[in-house]
Amino acid sequence: MGLLFDTQYLVVRALKKLVRNPILIFFSLFQPIIFLVLFTQLFSKFAQVPGLFPTGITYLEYATPGILMQNAFSSALQSGTSIVEDLNSGFLQKMLVTQVNRPAILMGRLASDALRVTIQSIIITILAYALGFRFATGVVGFLVTLFVIAFFGFAWSGISLTLGLRTKSSETVFAIGGFLTFPLLFMSTALVPVTAMPTWMQDVSKVNPISFAVTAVRDISIPNSFSLSAEVSALVVIALIAVVTMGATLYLFRKVIS
């Protein structure tokens, strides 16, 4: 019970900080909302190109899953800045002299990040619904989508936390996160089909983790396209990423608290 109670306390603390500084929510949502409102309108006629997109869907329906995943990816890569703040402010050191459960410190950070990404995804989905987007699989599909997104964000948070624990520099975490976001995003099927890419980019897209996750979410949202194999493949890829990133995070976290 101590682990769960301490984790819950640290999650609540992180959420209170977020509520007290809502401008962070605004700026974290600014980019995906721009993508959703402007990109889907600007490229709306791309879906009418014969053979390029799945038949009978709009560009909004195609791009919304990619925008949701892009938000999860970019948010996850910035989560390490929070632990850097705790390190530099001395808060982490103060917690270590208390009786707080040590794994709860890390679990609280990861759980709060996953919850933040989930809340952001709900807001983006509501806006997409206002523009005409619908989940073909209804409420169940939406809940599965939130799970995939939260799991994806959890897995990639490990990279950011590892960078934060290793460099103890929020500027470095932010810079590397920004460096990774756009190349991986645009070399995936988040915004365009793989057939619309150059050959070399198609090869990258086929092994890009974002492509696996986006395909899983898109198959849930587009009518008559659900594929169990796509969901399983996405979860396996995300789980492998989580094992690697969380392993590195745990290793560095133990070094810090020791």
N, C-alpha and C positions, 0 to 999 in steps of 0.2 A: 504493500500500500504506500510505503514511503516514496518509492520510485514514481508511481502514478500521481501522488499528491504533489510532489516537487515539480514534476513535468507540467502538471496542470497550472501550478502557480507561475512558472516561468512563461508558459504560453499566454496566460492572462496579462502578465507584465508586458510582454512584447505587443500584445494587441492594444493595451492602454497607451503605449508609446505611439502606436500608429494612429489611434483615434485622436490623440492630442496634437498630432501633426498631420492633418488630412491632406496637406499640400503634397506629401509624398505619394499618397494614393493617386492624386490627380496627375502628377508627372509620370508615374509608372504606367498609367492608363493612357496617357496622351498619344504615344506612338501607335499602339494597337487600334485606338479609336480613329486616328488619322488613316491608318491602313484600311479600316473597315468602311469608313464613310467616303473617303476619296478614291482609294484604289478600286473598290468594287464598282464605283460609278464610272471611273475613268476607263477601266478595262471591261466594262459590262458587255461590249460587243464582241469581245474575244470568244465568248462562249458560243457565238453563232458561226464560228469558223468550222466548216464541215470536217469531222474526224479528229478535231483537236481536243475537245472536251467530251465527257460522257453525254450521250444524247438526252435532251430534254431537261437539262439543269441550267440555272443561271450562274453567272460568275460569282454572285453573292453566295450561293449555295456551295460552290466549289471552294471559295477562298476563306470562308468563315472558320472552318476547322483549322486551316493553316494559321490564321491570325490568332486563334485561341492558343495554339501550340507555341507560336512565336512569343506571345505574352508570357507563357509559363517558362519558356527557355530563357528569355532575357531577364525575367524577375529572379529566376533561380541563380543566374550567374552574378547577381548583385547581392545575394544574401550574405556573402562573406563580409561585407562592409559592417554589418551589425556586430559580428563577433570581434572585429578589429576595434570597433568603438568600445565594446566592453573591456577589451584588453587595455587599450590606451587610457580609458577613464579610471581604471582600477577596479571596476565592478566585478570582473571575473576573479581577481585576487581576493576580494572581500568575500565572495561566495565560497571560495576554497577554504576559508578558515571557519566556515559554519559547518553544520551537520547536513547540508544539502547533499542528496544523492548525486554522485559525480556523473553517472550516465544521464541523469535528468537534465543537466546543463546543456548537453548536446541535443538530446531528444526534444527538449523544449524549444530550442532554436529551429530544429527541423520541422516540428509539428506546426509551429507558428508560421513558418514560411509556406508550408503546404496549404494551411488554412487561408493565408493571404492570397495565394495564387487562385484558390478555389473561389474566393469572394470576387476577385477581379474577373474570373471567367464567367461568373454569373452576371456581372454587370455588362460585360461585352456581349453575352448571349441575349440579354434583354434588349440591348440596342440593336443587335442583328435581327431580332424578332420584329422590332419596330420598322426595320427596313424591308421585311418580307421573308426572312430566313425561317425555316421550320425543321425540326428533327423528325425524320420519317418514322423513327422508332418510338416517338413520344417521350413520356416522362422517364421510362426505363432507360431509353437510349441516352437521355440527357444525364441521368445519374451515372451511367457507365462512363460517359464522356468525362464527367467531373473526376471520377476515380482515375481514369487514364491520365488526365492532365495533372492531378495532384501527385500521382506516382512518378510521372515524368519530371515534374518540378523537384520532387524529393531526390531523385537520382542525380540530377544535374546540380543541385545545391551543394553536393559533396565537392565538386570542383571548386566552387567559390569559397566554401569553408576551408578547403585545403590551402588555397592561395592565401586566404586571410590569416590562417594560423602560421603559414610558412613565412610570409612577407611582413605581416603586421602593418600593412599599408593599405588603407581603403582606396587610395588613388590607383595603386597597382591592380587591385581587384577590379575596380571599375573599368580601367583601361583594357585589361585582358578580356573582361566580359564583353565589352563593346567590340573588341577585335574579333571575337569568336562568333558573335551573334549574327551579323549580316552575311558573312561568307557561308555559314552553315544554313542559314535561312534561305538564301537565294539559290543555293545549290541543293535544294530539296524540292519536293512536290507540294510545298506549302501554298504557293501562289500560282504555279503553272504546272501542267502535266509534263511528265518526263519526255514525251515525244516532242515537246516544243524546245528542248534544250539542245545545245551542241553535244556532239558525241562524248567528248571528254567529261562534260558536266553530267551527262546521263550516268556515266560510270561512277562518279562521286555520289550522285543522288541514290543509287541503288544500295550503297552501304552507309548512307547518311542516317543516323538514328532518328532525326526529325522526320524523315520520309516515312519510316515505319510507324511512328506515332500518329502522324497526320493521316496516313492511309487508314489506320484503325478508327479514328474519329470520323473521318469522311464516310467510311462504309456504314457507320451507324446513322449518319445524318441524311445521306442520299437515298432516295427510294430504290428498293429492289437491288441493293448493292451489298447487303450485309454478308460478311465472309468470316467464319469462325477462325480460319487459318490466319487471316490478317490480324485479328485480335490477339491470338496466341503468339504470333511472331512479334508483335509490338511489345507485349508483356515480357516475353523472353529477353528481347533486346534491352528494354528498360531495366529489367532485373539484373542483367549482366553489368550494365553501366553502374547501377546502384552498388553492386558488390565491389567494384573497383574503386569508385569514388568514396564510398563510405569506409572502405578499408583504409584508404589513405588518410581520410579525415580522422578516424579513430586513432591511427598511429600517431599523427601529429598532435592530436588533442591530449593523448596520454603523456607525450613529451612536455607539453605546456603545463599541465596540471601537476607534473612531478617536479 
